[in-house]
Amino acid sequence: MPPPLTWREREVTRLFAEGCSTQQVAKRLHISTKTVATHRAHVFRKLNISSLAELTRFAVKHGLTPLD
């Protein structure tokens, strides 16, 4: 089982899985693009993944975003 993600990491993961860019995530969450990149890096490290495709697969598998 992967380590737990923080609430913000889950939000960033969901938005990336739904196809948002770094800039779009930053705008929606009212944070800087650097902060988004930091959250994404933390998620990648915690989940031992290296691509947005893997991140999307994780998000769908764990119910963070629906398959539509």
mmCIF file of the N, C-alpha and C atoms, coordinates in Angstrom:
data_MODEL
# 
_entry.id   MODEL 
# 
loop_
_atom_site.group_PDB 
_atom_site.id 
_atom_site.type_symbol 
_atom_site.label_atom_id 
_atom_site.label_alt_id 
_atom_site.label_comp_id 
_atom_site.label_asym_id 
_atom_site.label_entity_id 
_atom_site.label_seq_id 
_atom_site.pdbx_PDB_ins_code 
_atom_site.Cartn_x 
_atom_site.Cartn_y 
_atom_site.Cartn_z 
_atom_site.occupancy 
_atom_site.B_iso_or_equiv 
_atom_site.pdbx_formal_charge 
_atom_site.auth_seq_id 
_atom_site.auth_comp_id 
_atom_site.auth_asym_id 
_atom_site.auth_atom_id 
_atom_site.pdbx_PDB_model_num 
ATOM 1   N N  . MET A 1 1  ? 0.843   -1.181 0.000   1.00 0.00 ? 1  MET A N  1 
ATOM 2   C CA . MET A 1 1  ? 0.000   0.000  0.000   1.00 0.00 ? 1  MET A CA 1 
ATOM 3   C C  . MET A 1 1  ? 0.895   1.253  0.000   1.00 0.00 ? 1  MET A C  1 
ATOM 4   N N  . PRO A 1 2  ? 0.568   2.237  -0.860  1.00 0.00 ? 2  PRO A N  1 
ATOM 5   C CA . PRO A 1 2  ? 1.397   3.443  -0.919  1.00 0.00 ? 2  PRO A CA 1 
ATOM 6   C C  . PRO A 1 2  ? 1.231   4.302  0.327   1.00 0.00 ? 2  PRO A C  1 
ATOM 7   N N  . PRO A 1 3  ? 2.228   5.137  0.620   1.00 0.00 ? 3  PRO A N  1 
ATOM 8   C CA . PRO A 1 3  ? 2.100   6.030  1.763   1.00 0.00 ? 3  PRO A CA 1 
ATOM 9   C C  . PRO A 1 3  ? 0.947   7.003  1.531   1.00 0.00 ? 3  PRO A C  1 
ATOM 10  N N  . PRO A 1 4  ? 0.328   7.463  2.599   1.00 0.00 ? 4  PRO A N  1 
ATOM 11  C CA . PRO A 1 4  ? -0.813  8.365  2.429   1.00 0.00 ? 4  PRO A CA 1 
ATOM 12  C C  . PRO A 1 4  ? -0.388  9.714  1.839   1.00 0.00 ? 4  PRO A C  1 
ATOM 13  N N  . LEU A 1 5  ? -1.256  10.244 0.998   1.00 0.00 ? 5  LEU A N  1 
ATOM 14  C CA . LEU A 1 5  ? -1.029  11.570 0.430   1.00 0.00 ? 5  LEU A CA 1 
ATOM 15  C C  . LEU A 1 5  ? -1.754  12.600 1.279   1.00 0.00 ? 5  LEU A C  1 
ATOM 16  N N  . THR A 1 6  ? -1.201  13.800 1.340   1.00 0.00 ? 6  THR A N  1 
ATOM 17  C CA . THR A 1 6  ? -1.888  14.881 2.040   1.00 0.00 ? 6  THR A CA 1 
ATOM 18  C C  . THR A 1 6  ? -3.113  15.293 1.225   1.00 0.00 ? 6  THR A C  1 
ATOM 19  N N  . TRP A 1 7  ? -3.978  16.063 1.848   1.00 0.00 ? 7  TRP A N  1 
ATOM 20  C CA . TRP A 1 7  ? -5.170  16.545 1.159   1.00 0.00 ? 7  TRP A CA 1 
ATOM 21  C C  . TRP A 1 7  ? -4.779  17.305 -0.104  1.00 0.00 ? 7  TRP A C  1 
ATOM 22  N N  . ARG A 1 8  ? -3.794  18.177 -0.026  1.00 0.00 ? 8  ARG A N  1 
ATOM 23  C CA . ARG A 1 8  ? -3.370  18.981 -1.164  1.00 0.00 ? 8  ARG A CA 1 
ATOM 24  C C  . ARG A 1 8  ? -2.735  18.109 -2.250  1.00 0.00 ? 8  ARG A C  1 
ATOM 25  N N  . GLU A 1 9  ? -1.956  17.119 -1.847  1.00 0.00 ? 9  GLU A N  1 
ATOM 26  C CA . GLU A 1 9  ? -1.366  16.202 -2.822  1.00 0.00 ? 9  GLU A CA 1 
ATOM 27  C C  . GLU A 1 9  ? -2.451  15.435 -3.575  1.00 0.00 ? 9  GLU A C  1 
ATOM 28  N N  . ARG A 1 10 ? -3.512  15.068 -2.861  1.00 0.00 ? 10 ARG A N  1 
ATOM 29  C CA . ARG A 1 10 ? -4.637  14.383 -3.503  1.00 0.00 ? 10 ARG A CA 1 
ATOM 30  C C  . ARG A 1 10 ? -5.333  15.306 -4.503  1.00 0.00 ? 10 ARG A C  1 
ATOM 31  N N  . GLU A 1 11 ? -5.504  16.564 -4.148  1.00 0.00 ? 11 GLU A N  1 
ATOM 32  C CA . GLU A 1 11 ? -6.124  17.531 -5.051  1.00 0.00 ? 11 GLU A CA 1 
ATOM 33  C C  . GLU A 1 11 ? -5.284  17.723 -6.310  1.00 0.00 ? 11 GLU A C  1 
ATOM 34  N N  . VAL A 1 12 ? -3.991  17.897 -6.141  1.00 0.00 ? 12 VAL A N  1 
ATOM 35  C CA . VAL A 1 12 ? -3.078  18.065 -7.272  1.00 0.00 ? 12 VAL A CA 1 
ATOM 36  C C  . VAL A 1 12 ? -3.107  16.809 -8.144  1.00 0.00 ? 12 VAL A C  1 
ATOM 37  N N  . THR A 1 13 ? -3.078  15.644 -7.541  1.00 0.00 ? 13 THR A N  1 
ATOM 38  C CA . THR A 1 13 ? -3.141  14.383 -8.276  1.00 0.00 ? 13 THR A CA 1 
ATOM 39  C C  . THR A 1 13 ? -4.421  14.300 -9.088  1.00 0.00 ? 13 THR A C  1 
ATOM 40  N N  . ARG A 1 14 ? -5.547  14.630 -8.469  1.00 0.00 ? 14 ARG A N  1 
ATOM 41  C CA . ARG A 1 14 ? -6.839  14.584 -9.158  1.00 0.00 ? 14 ARG A CA 1 
ATOM 42  C C  . ARG A 1 14 ? -6.846  15.493 -10.372 1.00 0.00 ? 14 ARG A C  1 
ATOM 43  N N  . LEU A 1 15 ? -6.376  16.721 -10.192 1.00 0.00 ? 15 LEU A N  1 
ATOM 44  C CA . LEU A 1 15 ? -6.397  17.679 -11.295 1.00 0.00 ? 15 LEU A CA 1 
ATOM 45  C C  . LEU A 1 15 ? -5.474  17.261 -12.434 1.00 0.00 ? 15 LEU A C  1 
ATOM 46  N N  . PHE A 1 16 ? -4.299  16.752 -12.122 1.00 0.00 ? 16 PHE A N  1 
ATOM 47  C CA . PHE A 1 16 ? -3.414  16.248 -13.178 1.00 0.00 ? 16 PHE A CA 1 
ATOM 48  C C  . PHE A 1 16 ? -4.062  15.062 -13.891 1.00 0.00 ? 16 PHE A C  1 
ATOM 49  N N  . ALA A 1 17 ? -4.674  14.167 -13.135 1.00 0.00 ? 17 ALA A N  1 
ATOM 50  C CA . ALA A 1 17 ? -5.318  12.998 -13.730 1.00 0.00 ? 17 ALA A CA 1 
ATOM 51  C C  . ALA A 1 17 ? -6.475  13.396 -14.639 1.00 0.00 ? 17 ALA A C  1 
ATOM 52  N N  . GLU A 1 18 ? -7.091  14.535 -14.355 1.00 0.00 ? 18 GLU A N  1 
ATOM 53  C CA . GLU A 1 18 ? -8.189  15.032 -15.184 1.00 0.00 ? 18 GLU A CA 1 
ATOM 54  C C  . GLU A 1 18 ? -7.690  15.832 -16.379 1.00 0.00 ? 18 GLU A C  1 
ATOM 55  N N  . GLY A 1 19 ? -6.366  15.902 -16.539 1.00 0.00 ? 19 GLY A N  1 
ATOM 56  C CA . GLY A 1 19 ? -5.800  16.516 -17.728 1.00 0.00 ? 19 GLY A CA 1 
ATOM 57  C C  . GLY A 1 19 ? -5.362  17.956 -17.602 1.00 0.00 ? 19 GLY A C  1 
ATOM 58  N N  . CYS A 1 20 ? -5.350  18.502 -16.400 1.00 0.00 ? 20 CYS A N  1 
ATOM 59  C CA . CYS A 1 20 ? -4.928  19.886 -16.204 1.00 0.00 ? 20 CYS A CA 1 
ATOM 60  C C  . CYS A 1 20 ? -3.413  20.020 -16.316 1.00 0.00 ? 20 CYS A C  1 
ATOM 61  N N  . SER A 1 21 ? -2.977  21.160 -16.811 1.00 0.00 ? 21 SER A N  1 
ATOM 62  C CA . SER A 1 21 ? -1.552  21.482 -16.852 1.00 0.00 ? 21 SER A CA 1 
ATOM 63  C C  . SER A 1 21 ? -1.125  22.034 -15.495 1.00 0.00 ? 21 SER A C  1 
ATOM 64  N N  . THR A 1 22 ? 0.165   22.191 -15.325 1.00 0.00 ? 22 THR A N  1 
ATOM 65  C CA . THR A 1 22 ? 0.683   22.778 -14.085 1.00 0.00 ? 22 THR A CA 1 
ATOM 66  C C  . THR A 1 22 ? 0.080   24.167 -13.865 1.00 0.00 ? 22 THR A C  1 
ATOM 67  N N  . GLN A 1 23 ? 0.014   24.954 -14.915 1.00 0.00 ? 23 GLN A N  1 
ATOM 68  C CA . GLN A 1 23 ? -0.532  26.309 -14.808 1.00 0.00 ? 23 GLN A CA 1 
ATOM 69  C C  . GLN A 1 23 ? -2.018  26.278 -14.443 1.00 0.00 ? 23 GLN A C  1 
ATOM 70  N N  . GLN A 1 24 ? -2.767  25.352 -15.017 1.00 0.00 ? 24 GLN A N  1 
ATOM 71  C CA . GLN A 1 24 ? -4.190  25.241 -14.705 1.00 0.00 ? 24 GLN A CA 1 
ATOM 72  C C  . GLN A 1 24 ? -4.407  24.803 -13.259 1.00 0.00 ? 24 GLN A C  1 
ATOM 73  N N  . VAL A 1 25 ? -3.602  23.859 -12.789 1.00 0.00 ? 25 VAL A N  1 
ATOM 74  C CA . VAL A 1 25 ? -3.703  23.413 -11.398 1.00 0.00 ? 25 VAL A CA 1 
ATOM 75  C C  . VAL A 1 25 ? -3.418  24.589 -10.466 1.00 0.00 ? 25 VAL A C  1 
ATOM 76  N N  . ALA A 1 26 ? -2.364  25.325 -10.761 1.00 0.00 ? 26 ALA A N  1 
ATOM 77  C CA . ALA A 1 26 ? -2.000  26.476 -9.922  1.00 0.00 ? 26 ALA A CA 1 
ATOM 78  C C  . ALA A 1 26 ? -3.132  27.494 -9.865  1.00 0.00 ? 26 ALA A C  1 
ATOM 79  N N  . LYS A 1 27 ? -3.718  27.776 -11.000 1.00 0.00 ? 27 LYS A N  1 
ATOM 80  C CA . LYS A 1 27 ? -4.808  28.760 -11.048 1.00 0.00 ? 27 LYS A CA 1 
ATOM 81  C C  . LYS A 1 27 ? -6.024  28.280 -10.265 1.00 0.00 ? 27 LYS A C  1 
ATOM 82  N N  . ARG A 1 28 ? -6.396  27.010 -10.446 1.00 0.00 ? 28 ARG A N  1 
ATOM 83  C CA . ARG A 1 28 ? -7.578  26.472 -9.747  1.00 0.00 ? 28 ARG A CA 1 
ATOM 84  C C  . ARG A 1 28 ? -7.392  26.430 -8.236  1.00 0.00 ? 28 ARG A C  1 
ATOM 85  N N  . LEU A 1 29 ? -6.168  26.135 -7.794  1.00 0.00 ? 29 LEU A N  1 
ATOM 86  C CA . LEU A 1 29 ? -5.923  26.006 -6.356  1.00 0.00 ? 29 LEU A CA 1 
ATOM 87  C C  . LEU A 1 29 ? -5.377  27.284 -5.725  1.00 0.00 ? 29 LEU A C  1 
ATOM 88  N N  . HIS A 1 30 ? -5.179  28.314 -6.559  1.00 0.00 ? 30 HIS A N  1 
ATOM 89  C CA . HIS A 1 30 ? -4.670  29.608 -6.077  1.00 0.00 ? 30 HIS A CA 1 
ATOM 90  C C  . HIS A 1 30 ? -3.315  29.465 -5.389  1.00 0.00 ? 30 HIS A C  1 
ATOM 91  N N  . ILE A 1 31 ? -2.425  28.709 -6.060  1.00 0.00 ? 31 ILE A N  1 
ATOM 92  C CA . ILE A 1 31 ? -1.061  28.529 -5.577  1.00 0.00 ? 31 ILE A CA 1 
ATOM 93  C C  . ILE A 1 31 ? -0.118  28.750 -6.761  1.00 0.00 ? 31 ILE A C  1 
ATOM 94  N N  . SER A 1 32 ? 1.161   28.870 -6.494  1.00 0.00 ? 32 SER A N  1 
ATOM 95  C CA . SER A 1 32 ? 2.133   29.106 -7.570  1.00 0.00 ? 32 SER A CA 1 
ATOM 96  C C  . SER A 1 32 ? 2.427   27.806 -8.333  1.00 0.00 ? 32 SER A C  1 
ATOM 97  N N  . THR A 1 33 ? 2.934   27.979 -9.549  1.00 0.00 ? 33 THR A N  1 
ATOM 98  C CA . THR A 1 33 ? 3.308   26.803 -10.335 1.00 0.00 ? 33 THR A CA 1 
ATOM 99  C C  . THR A 1 33 ? 4.457   26.050 -9.666  1.00 0.00 ? 33 THR A C  1 
ATOM 100 N N  . LYS A 1 34 ? 5.320   26.765 -8.971  1.00 0.00 ? 34 LYS A N  1 
ATOM 101 C CA . LYS A 1 34 ? 6.422   26.107 -8.243  1.00 0.00 ? 34 LYS A CA 1 
ATOM 102 C C  . LYS A 1 34 ? 5.871   25.213 -7.133  1.00 0.00 ? 34 LYS A C  1 
ATOM 103 N N  . THR A 1 35 ? 4.838   25.686 -6.443  1.00 0.00 ? 35 THR A N  1 
ATOM 104 C CA . THR A 1 35 ? 4.215   24.879 -5.389  1.00 0.00 ? 35 THR A CA 1 
ATOM 105 C C  . THR A 1 35 ? 3.554   23.644 -5.983  1.00 0.00 ? 35 THR A C  1 
ATOM 106 N N  . VAL A 1 36 ? 2.906   23.798 -7.130  1.00 0.00 ? 36 VAL A N  1 
ATOM 107 C CA . VAL A 1 36 ? 2.304   22.647 -7.807  1.00 0.00 ? 36 VAL A CA 1 
ATOM 108 C C  . VAL A 1 36 ? 3.391   21.629 -8.154  1.00 0.00 ? 36 VAL A C  1 
ATOM 109 N N  . ALA A 1 37 ? 4.497   22.099 -8.706  1.00 0.00 ? 37 ALA A N  1 
ATOM 110 C CA . ALA A 1 37 ? 5.593   21.208 -9.067  1.00 0.00 ? 37 ALA A CA 1 
ATOM 111 C C  . ALA A 1 37 ? 6.147   20.487 -7.842  1.00 0.00 ? 37 ALA A C  1 
ATOM 112 N N  . THR A 1 38 ? 6.223   21.188 -6.732  1.00 0.00 ? 38 THR A N  1 
ATOM 113 C CA . THR A 1 38 ? 6.703   20.567 -5.485  1.00 0.00 ? 38 THR A CA 1 
ATOM 114 C C  . THR A 1 38 ? 5.751   19.471 -5.025  1.00 0.00 ? 38 THR A C  1 
ATOM 115 N N  . HIS A 1 39 ? 4.449   19.765 -5.038  1.00 0.00 ? 39 HIS A N  1 
ATOM 116 C CA . HIS A 1 39 ? 3.460   18.745 -4.655  1.00 0.00 ? 39 HIS A CA 1 
ATOM 117 C C  . HIS A 1 39 ? 3.556   17.535 -5.582  1.00 0.00 ? 39 HIS A C  1 
ATOM 118 N N  . ARG A 1 40 ? 3.669   17.783 -6.896  1.00 0.00 ? 40 ARG A N  1 
ATOM 119 C CA . ARG A 1 40 ? 3.769   16.691 -7.859  1.00 0.00 ? 40 ARG A CA 1 
ATOM 120 C C  . ARG A 1 40 ? 5.018   15.851 -7.574  1.00 0.00 ? 40 ARG A C  1 
ATOM 121 N N  . ALA A 1 41 ? 6.139   16.497 -7.296  1.00 0.00 ? 41 ALA A N  1 
ATOM 122 C CA . ALA A 1 41 ? 7.374   15.768 -6.986  1.00 0.00 ? 41 ALA A CA 1 
ATOM 123 C C  . ALA A 1 41 ? 7.208   14.904 -5.738  1.00 0.00 ? 41 ALA A C  1 
ATOM 124 N N  . HIS A 1 42 ? 6.534   15.439 -4.723  1.00 0.00 ? 42 HIS A N  1 
ATOM 125 C CA . HIS A 1 42 ? 6.300   14.667 -3.495  1.00 0.00 ? 42 HIS A CA 1 
ATOM 126 C C  . HIS A 1 42 ? 5.440   13.435 -3.790  1.00 0.00 ? 42 HIS A C  1 
ATOM 127 N N  . VAL A 1 43 ? 4.395   13.641 -4.601  1.00 0.00 ? 43 VAL A N  1 
ATOM 128 C CA . VAL A 1 43 ? 3.516   12.522 -4.955  1.00 0.00 ? 43 VAL A CA 1 
ATOM 129 C C  . VAL A 1 43 ? 4.301   11.460 -5.728  1.00 0.00 ? 43 VAL A C  1 
ATOM 130 N N  . PHE A 1 44 ? 5.069   11.888 -6.716  1.00 0.00 ? 44 PHE A N  1 
ATOM 131 C CA . PHE A 1 44 ? 5.855   10.938 -7.505  1.00 0.00 ? 44 PHE A CA 1 
ATOM 132 C C  . PHE A 1 44 ? 6.802   10.147 -6.608  1.00 0.00 ? 44 PHE A C  1 
ATOM 133 N N  . ARG A 1 45 ? 7.447   10.835 -5.661  1.00 0.00 ? 45 ARG A N  1 
ATOM 134 C CA . ARG A 1 45 ? 8.387   10.152 -4.765  1.00 0.00 ? 45 ARG A CA 1 
ATOM 135 C C  . ARG A 1 45 ? 7.646   9.180  -3.853  1.00 0.00 ? 45 ARG A C  1 
ATOM 136 N N  . LYS A 1 46 ? 6.536   9.630  -3.256  1.00 0.00 ? 46 LYS A N  1 
ATOM 137 C CA . LYS A 1 46 ? 5.787   8.771  -2.336  1.00 0.00 ? 46 LYS A CA 1 
ATOM 138 C C  . LYS A 1 46 ? 5.247   7.530  -3.027  1.00 0.00 ? 46 LYS A C  1 
ATOM 139 N N  . LEU A 1 47 ? 4.802   7.691  -4.279  1.00 0.00 ? 47 LEU A N  1 
ATOM 140 C CA . LEU A 1 47 ? 4.187   6.584  -4.994  1.00 0.00 ? 47 LEU A CA 1 
ATOM 141 C C  . LEU A 1 47 ? 5.177   5.807  -5.851  1.00 0.00 ? 47 LEU A C  1 
ATOM 142 N N  . ASN A 1 48 ? 6.414   6.292  -5.890  1.00 0.00 ? 48 ASN A N  1 
ATOM 143 C CA . ASN A 1 48 ? 7.461   5.666  -6.698  1.00 0.00 ? 48 ASN A CA 1 
ATOM 144 C C  . ASN A 1 48 ? 7.040   5.566  -8.166  1.00 0.00 ? 48 ASN A C  1 
ATOM 145 N N  . ILE A 1 49 ? 6.571   6.691  -8.698  1.00 0.00 ? 49 ILE A N  1 
ATOM 146 C CA . ILE A 1 49 ? 6.180   6.762  -10.103 1.00 0.00 ? 49 ILE A CA 1 
ATOM 147 C C  . ILE A 1 49 ? 6.985   7.864  -10.785 1.00 0.00 ? 49 ILE A C  1 
ATOM 148 N N  . SER A 1 50 ? 6.937   7.870  -12.130 1.00 0.00 ? 50 SER A N  1 
ATOM 149 C CA . SER A 1 50 ? 7.757   8.850  -12.838 1.00 0.00 ? 50 SER A CA 1 
ATOM 150 C C  . SER A 1 50 ? 7.062   9.497  -14.029 1.00 0.00 ? 50 SER A C  1 
ATOM 151 N N  . SER A 1 51 ? 5.749   9.267  -14.175 1.00 0.00 ? 51 SER A N  1 
ATOM 152 C CA . SER A 1 51 ? 5.056   9.881  -15.303 1.00 0.00 ? 51 SER A CA 1 
ATOM 153 C C  . SER A 1 51 ? 3.623   10.243 -14.932 1.00 0.00 ? 51 SER A C  1 
ATOM 154 N N  . LEU A 1 52 ? 3.059   11.162 -15.712 1.00 0.00 ? 52 LEU A N  1 
ATOM 155 C CA . LEU A 1 52 ? 1.665   11.541 -15.485 1.00 0.00 ? 52 LEU A CA 1 
ATOM 156 C C  . LEU A 1 52 ? 0.720   10.398 -15.832 1.00 0.00 ? 52 LEU A C  1 
ATOM 157 N N  . ALA A 1 53 ? 1.118   9.536  -16.749 1.00 0.00 ? 53 ALA A N  1 
ATOM 158 C CA . ALA A 1 53 ? 0.291   8.366  -17.070 1.00 0.00 ? 53 ALA A CA 1 
ATOM 159 C C  . ALA A 1 53 ? 0.151   7.466  -15.841 1.00 0.00 ? 53 ALA A C  1 
ATOM 160 N N  . GLU A 1 54 ? 1.263   7.219  -15.164 1.00 0.00 ? 54 GLU A N  1 
ATOM 161 C CA . GLU A 1 54 ? 1.217   6.407  -13.934 1.00 0.00 ? 54 GLU A CA 1 
ATOM 162 C C  . GLU A 1 54 ? 0.401   7.107  -12.858 1.00 0.00 ? 54 GLU A C  1 
ATOM 163 N N  . LEU A 1 55 ? 0.529   8.414  -12.773 1.00 0.00 ? 55 LEU A N  1 
ATOM 164 C CA . LEU A 1 55 ? -0.229  9.189  -11.789 1.00 0.00 ? 55 LEU A CA 1 
ATOM 165 C C  . LEU A 1 55 ? -1.725  9.068  -12.073 1.00 0.00 ? 55 LEU A C  1 
ATOM 166 N N  . THR A 1 56 ? -2.090  9.162  -13.340 1.00 0.00 ? 56 THR A N  1 
ATOM 167 C CA . THR A 1 56 ? -3.495  9.030  -13.733 1.00 0.00 ? 56 THR A CA 1 
ATOM 168 C C  . THR A 1 56 ? -4.020  7.641  -13.399 1.00 0.00 ? 56 THR A C  1 
ATOM 169 N N  . ARG A 1 57 ? -3.238  6.624  -13.709 1.00 0.00 ? 57 ARG A N  1 
ATOM 170 C CA . ARG A 1 57 ? -3.629  5.246  -13.388 1.00 0.00 ? 57 ARG A CA 1 
ATOM 171 C C  . ARG A 1 57 ? -3.873  5.094  -11.886 1.00 0.00 ? 57 ARG A C  1 
ATOM 172 N N  . PHE A 1 58 ? -2.977  5.642  -11.077 1.00 0.00 ? 58 PHE A N  1 
ATOM 173 C CA . PHE A 1 58 ? -3.133  5.592  -9.621  1.00 0.00 ? 58 PHE A CA 1 
ATOM 174 C C  . PHE A 1 58 ? -4.422  6.289  -9.195  1.00 0.00 ? 58 PHE A C  1 
ATOM 175 N N  . ALA A 1 59 ? -4.666  7.486  -9.743  1.00 0.00 ? 59 ALA A N  1 
ATOM 176 C CA . ALA A 1 59 ? -5.837  8.276  -9.356  1.00 0.00 ? 59 ALA A CA 1 
ATOM 177 C C  . ALA A 1 59 ? -7.136  7.541  -9.669  1.00 0.00 ? 59 ALA A C  1 
ATOM 178 N N  . VAL A 1 60 ? -7.201  6.916  -10.821 1.00 0.00 ? 60 VAL A N  1 
ATOM 179 C CA . VAL A 1 60 ? -8.406  6.174  -11.203 1.00 0.00 ? 60 VAL A CA 1 
ATOM 180 C C  . VAL A 1 60 ? -8.558  4.942  -10.314 1.00 0.00 ? 60 VAL A C  1 
ATOM 181 N N  . LYS A 1 61 ? -7.483  4.203  -10.134 1.00 0.00 ? 61 LYS A N  1 
ATOM 182 C CA . LYS A 1 61 ? -7.518  2.975  -9.338  1.00 0.00 ? 61 LYS A CA 1 
ATOM 183 C C  . LYS A 1 61 ? -7.961  3.229  -7.904  1.00 0.00 ? 61 LYS A C  1 
ATOM 184 N N  . HIS A 1 62 ? -7.549  4.385  -7.348  1.00 0.00 ? 62 HIS A N  1 
ATOM 185 C CA . HIS A 1 62 ? -7.843  4.688  -5.950  1.00 0.00 ? 62 HIS A CA 1 
ATOM 186 C C  . HIS A 1 62 ? -9.017  5.644  -5.775  1.00 0.00 ? 62 HIS A C  1 
ATOM 187 N N  . GLY A 1 63 ? -9.780  5.844  -6.836  1.00 0.00 ? 63 GLY A N  1 
ATOM 188 C CA . GLY A 1 63 ? -11.011 6.628  -6.731  1.00 0.00 ? 63 GLY A CA 1 
ATOM 189 C C  . GLY A 1 63 ? -10.842 8.125  -6.569  1.00 0.00 ? 63 GLY A C  1 
ATOM 190 N N  . LEU A 1 64 ? -9.681  8.657  -6.946  1.00 0.00 ? 64 LEU A N  1 
ATOM 191 C CA . LEU A 1 64 ? -9.487  10.096 -6.842  1.00 0.00 ? 64 LEU A CA 1 
ATOM 192 C C  . LEU A 1 64 ? -10.164 10.846 -7.986  1.00 0.00 ? 64 LEU A C  1 
ATOM 193 N N  . THR A 1 65 ? -10.384 10.140 -9.082  1.00 0.00 ? 65 THR A N  1 
ATOM 194 C CA . THR A 1 65 ? -11.067 10.712 -10.237 1.00 0.00 ? 65 THR A CA 1 
ATOM 195 C C  . THR A 1 65 ? -11.786 9.588  -10.966 1.00 0.00 ? 65 THR A C  1 
ATOM 196 N N  . PRO A 1 66 ? -12.965 9.903  -11.525 1.00 0.00 ? 66 PRO A N  1 
ATOM 197 C CA . PRO A 1 66 ? -13.710 8.851  -12.252 1.00 0.00 ? 66 PRO A CA 1 
ATOM 198 C C  . PRO A 1 66 ? -13.138 8.648  -13.661 1.00 0.00 ? 66 PRO A C  1 
ATOM 199 N N  . LEU A 1 67 ? -13.493 7.544  -14.246 1.00 0.00 ? 67 LEU A N  1 
ATOM 200 C CA . LEU A 1 67 ? -13.119 7.248  -15.627 1.00 0.00 ? 67 LEU A CA 1 
ATOM 201 C C  . LEU A 1 67 ? -14.218 7.759  -16.544 1.00 0.00 ? 67 LEU A C  1 
ATOM 202 N N  . ASP A 1 68 ? -14.145 8.975  -17.018 1.00 0.00 ? 68 ASP A N  1 
ATOM 203 C CA . ASP A 1 68 ? -15.182 9.406  -17.969 1.00 0.00 ? 68 ASP A CA 1 
ATOM 204 C C  . ASP A 1 68 ? -14.630 10.141 -19.125 1.00 0.00 ? 68 ASP A C  1 
# 
